[in-house]
Amino acid sequence: MNKNILITGAASGIGKATAEYFHQRGWQIGLLDINQESLTKFSQSLGAERVWQQAIDVTDQTAVQQALSEFCALNDGQLHVLFNCAGILALGAFESIPLEKHQQIFNININGLMNLCYQAQPFLKKTGQACVINMSSASASYGVPYLASYSASKFAVKGLTEALNIEWQKHDIRVCDVMPPFVDTPMLQQQGNSAPALQRLGVKLSAESIAQTVWRSAHNNRYSKVHYPVSLFLKSIILLSKLSPASVNRRVMQKIGT
């Protein structure tokens, strides 16, 4: 039986690139996205073989439960990899963004991801040597100005990842996350260039490069490897944050982000 992966936010950006990468390598692909039109178009481009898709809102508990049951039923009730990629962001001064938008960012980025993790656990546990890969961000290293709620949501993802990595080891389920800086995706392109950090750092990563990191994380059996930072710059920032006093880290972010 082919291994399988269920991907949220699969109709565009990193989710789409990851689906293509795994499908090309013989995996059974499950595609979840709220955009039915884009999802159907992408699914058709991959072909009927080893592809399953369902349009859902990841915050809808009933829809998530049904989707997991249907996809895993095609694979003897097993789920080898869950990739929680669905997420949104908004760039700009905190007070310039409607409160409802901040709340939506939290709802999708945190509650949606937690919803998938919670309801996928029985299928992952049954599979053995299963893996959950969460989409985190470089902004989970230090709060980024003009990405306040997005950054906060990724701190929550990072914390949940670390906790479940330890908690679910007894079930033979690895939990890890991928932490890139800015990635060239439609979601980011729609935001314009309204954050100083984006202007200073630029967008140097492609969705395809993140898909390769997801592939590596899915095949690394070490429970001690929890975070997968992408780019030498981010790895340097994380090392600096561990070695430097908090005041130094704040000044670095103030220089980058304002």
C-alpha positions as CSV (number, residue, x, y, z in Angstrom):
1,M,0.0,0.0,0.0
2,N,1.3,3.5,-0.9
3,K,1.9,5.9,1.9
4,N,-0.6,8.7,2.2
5,I,-0.6,12.4,3.2
6,L,-3.5,14.7,4.0
7,I,-2.8,18.3,3.3
8,T,-4.9,21.3,4.4
9,G,-4.6,24.6,2.4
10,A,-3.8,22.3,-0.6
11,A,-5.2,24.4,-3.4
12,S,-2.4,27.0,-3.6
13,G,1.0,28.0,-2.3
14,I,2.9,25.7,-0.1
15,G,0.1,23.2,0.3
16,K,-0.2,22.8,-3.5
17,A,3.5,22.5,-4.0
18,T,3.8,19.9,-1.3
19,A,0.9,17.9,-2.8
20,E,2.6,17.9,-6.2
21,Y,6.0,16.9,-4.7
22,F,4.5,13.9,-2.8
23,H,2.3,12.8,-5.6
24,Q,5.2,12.8,-8.0
25,R,6.9,10.3,-5.6
26,G,4.0,7.9,-5.6
27,W,2.1,8.9,-2.4
28,Q,-1.7,8.8,-2.0
29,I,-2.7,12.5,-1.7
30,G,-5.6,13.9,0.3
31,L,-6.4,17.6,-0.6
32,L,-8.4,19.8,1.7
33,D,-9.1,23.5,1.1
34,I,-12.0,25.9,1.5
35,N,-11.8,27.0,-2.1
36,Q,-13.8,24.4,-4.1
37,E,-13.1,25.9,-7.5
38,S,-9.3,26.0,-7.1
39,L,-9.2,22.7,-5.3
40,T,-11.1,20.9,-8.1
41,K,-8.9,22.5,-10.8
42,F,-5.8,21.5,-9.0
43,S,-7.0,18.0,-8.3
44,Q,-7.9,17.5,-12.0
45,S,-4.4,18.7,-13.0
46,L,-2.9,15.8,-10.9
47,G,-5.2,13.2,-12.5
48,A,-7.5,10.7,-10.8
49,E,-4.8,8.3,-9.7
50,R,-3.9,8.5,-6.0
51,V,-5.8,11.8,-5.5
52,W,-8.7,12.5,-3.2
53,Q,-10.1,16.0,-2.5
54,Q,-12.7,17.6,-0.3
55,A,-13.6,21.3,0.1
56,I,-14.0,22.1,3.8
57,D,-13.5,24.8,6.4
58,V,-10.8,23.5,8.8
59,T,-12.5,25.1,11.7
60,D,-15.7,23.0,11.1
61,Q,-15.3,20.1,13.4
62,T,-18.0,17.9,11.8
63,A,-16.6,18.5,8.3
64,V,-13.1,17.7,9.4
65,Q,-14.2,14.5,11.1
66,Q,-16.1,13.4,8.0
67,A,-13.2,14.2,5.7
68,L,-10.7,12.3,7.8
69,S,-12.9,9.3,8.0
70,E,-13.5,9.2,4.2
71,F,-9.9,9.7,3.3
72,C,-8.5,7.2,5.8
73,A,-11.1,4.6,4.8
74,L,-9.4,4.5,1.4
75,N,-6.2,3.6,3.2
76,D,-7.3,0.9,5.6
77,G,-8.0,3.5,8.3
78,Q,-4.4,4.7,8.3
79,L,-2.9,8.1,8.0
80,H,0.9,8.3,7.5
81,V,1.4,12.1,7.4
82,L,-0.9,15.0,8.3
83,F,0.4,18.4,6.9
84,N,-1.4,21.3,8.5
85,C,-0.7,24.0,6.0
86,A,-3.9,26.0,6.0
87,G,-3.4,29.5,7.3
88,I,-4.0,33.2,6.7
89,L,-2.2,36.4,7.5
90,A,-2.7,40.2,7.4
91,L,0.2,42.7,7.2
92,G,-0.1,46.1,8.8
93,A,-0.2,48.0,12.0
94,F,-2.2,46.1,14.6
95,E,-4.9,48.8,15.1
96,S,-5.3,49.3,11.4
97,I,-6.5,45.7,10.9
98,P,-10.1,45.0,11.9
99,L,-10.5,43.0,15.1
100,E,-12.6,40.4,13.2
101,K,-9.6,39.8,10.9
102,H,-7.3,39.2,13.9
103,Q,-9.8,36.8,15.4
104,Q,-10.1,35.0,12.0
105,I,-6.3,34.6,11.8
106,F,-6.3,32.9,15.3
107,N,-9.3,30.8,14.4
108,I,-7.8,29.3,11.2
109,N,-4.2,29.2,12.2
110,I,-4.7,27.8,15.7
111,N,-8.1,26.3,16.1
112,G,-8.2,24.8,12.6
113,L,-4.8,23.2,13.1
114,M,-5.8,21.9,16.5
115,N,-9.0,20.6,15.1
116,L,-7.1,18.5,12.5
117,C,-4.6,17.2,15.1
118,Y,-7.2,16.2,17.6
119,Q,-9.5,14.3,15.1
120,A,-6.6,12.8,13.2
121,Q,-5.0,11.2,16.3
122,P,-6.9,7.9,16.2
123,F,-5.9,7.3,12.6
124,L,-2.3,8.3,13.2
125,K,-2.1,6.1,16.2
126,K,-3.4,3.1,14.2
127,T,-0.8,3.6,11.5
128,G,2.4,3.5,13.5
129,Q,5.4,5.7,12.7
130,A,3.0,8.4,11.6
131,C,3.9,12.1,11.5
132,V,2.2,15.4,11.9
133,I,3.9,18.4,10.2
134,N,2.6,21.8,11.2
135,M,3.2,25.0,9.3
136,S,4.9,27.4,11.6
137,S,7.0,30.4,10.7
138,A,10.1,32.4,11.4
139,S,7.8,34.8,13.1
140,A,7.4,32.2,15.9
141,S,11.0,33.0,17.0
142,Y,10.3,36.6,18.1
143,G,7.1,38.7,17.7
144,V,7.3,40.5,14.3
145,P,5.9,44.1,14.2
146,Y,3.1,44.5,11.6
147,L,2.5,40.8,11.7
148,A,1.4,40.8,15.4
149,S,-1.6,38.4,15.3
150,Y,0.0,36.1,12.7
151,S,3.2,36.0,14.7
152,A,1.2,35.2,17.9
153,S,-0.7,32.4,16.1
154,K,2.6,30.8,15.0
155,F,3.9,31.0,18.6
156,A,0.9,28.9,19.5
157,V,1.6,26.4,16.7
158,K,5.2,26.1,17.9
159,G,4.1,25.5,21.5
160,L,1.5,22.9,20.5
161,T,4.0,21.2,18.3
162,E,6.6,20.9,21.1
163,A,4.0,19.6,23.5
164,L,2.5,17.0,21.2
165,N,6.0,15.9,20.0
166,I,6.6,14.6,23.6
167,E,3.1,13.6,24.4
168,W,2.4,11.5,21.3
169,Q,5.8,9.7,21.2
170,K,4.2,6.9,23.2
171,H,1.8,6.4,20.3
172,D,4.6,6.3,17.8
173,I,3.5,9.6,16.3
174,R,6.1,12.2,15.5
175,V,5.0,15.9,15.6
176,C,7.2,18.6,14.1
177,D,6.9,21.9,12.3
178,V,8.4,23.8,9.4
179,M,9.6,27.4,10.0
180,P,10.2,29.5,6.9
181,P,10.6,33.3,6.6
182,F,8.6,35.0,3.9
183,V,7.7,32.6,1.0
184,D,6.5,33.6,-2.5
185,T,2.9,32.5,-2.4
186,P,-0.4,34.0,-3.6
187,M,-1.4,34.7,0.0
188,L,1.7,36.9,0.6
189,Q,1.5,38.5,-2.9
190,Q,-2.1,39.7,-2.1
191,Q,-0.8,41.5,1.0
192,G,1.5,43.9,-0.8
193,N,4.6,45.2,0.8
194,S,3.2,46.9,4.0
195,A,5.5,45.3,6.6
196,P,9.0,46.7,7.2
197,A,10.4,43.2,7.8
198,L,9.1,42.2,4.4
199,Q,10.8,45.1,2.8
200,R,14.1,44.5,4.5
201,L,14.3,40.7,4.2
202,G,12.6,40.3,0.9
203,V,10.9,37.2,-0.4
204,K,13.6,34.7,-1.3
205,L,12.0,31.3,-0.8
206,S,9.7,29.4,-3.2
207,A,6.8,27.2,-2.2
208,E,8.6,24.3,-3.9
209,S,11.6,24.7,-1.6
210,I,9.3,24.4,1.4
211,A,7.8,21.3,-0.1
212,Q,11.2,19.7,-0.1
213,T,11.6,20.5,3.6
214,V,8.3,18.9,4.3
215,W,9.4,15.8,2.5
216,R,12.6,15.7,4.6
217,S,10.7,16.2,7.8
218,A,8.3,13.4,6.9
219,H,11.2,11.0,6.5
220,N,13.2,11.9,9.5
221,N,12.5,9.4,12.3
222,R,14.2,11.4,15.1
223,Y,11.7,12.6,17.7
224,S,14.4,15.0,18.9
225,K,14.1,17.0,15.6
226,V,11.1,19.1,16.3
227,H,11.6,22.4,14.3
228,Y,12.7,22.7,10.7
229,P,13.9,26.3,10.1
230,V,14.3,27.1,6.4
231,S,17.1,29.3,5.2
232,L,20.5,30.0,6.7
233,F,19.3,33.5,7.8
234,L,16.6,32.0,10.0
235,K,18.9,29.4,11.5
236,S,21.3,32.2,12.4
237,I,18.5,34.2,14.0
238,I,17.4,31.2,16.1
239,L,20.9,30.6,17.2
240,L,21.3,34.2,18.1
241,S,18.1,34.2,20.1
242,K,19.3,31.2,22.2
243,L,22.7,32.8,22.9
244,S,21.8,36.5,23.3
245,P,20.0,38.3,26.1
246,A,16.4,39.2,25.5
247,S,17.3,42.8,25.1
248,V,19.6,42.1,22.2
249,N,16.9,39.9,20.4
250,R,14.4,42.8,20.8
251,R,16.9,45.3,19.3
252,V,17.5,43.0,16.3
253,M,13.8,42.6,15.7
254,Q,13.3,46.3,16.1
255,K,15.9,46.9,13.4
256,I,14.4,44.4,11.1
257,G,10.7,45.1,11.7
258,T,10.3,48.9,12.1
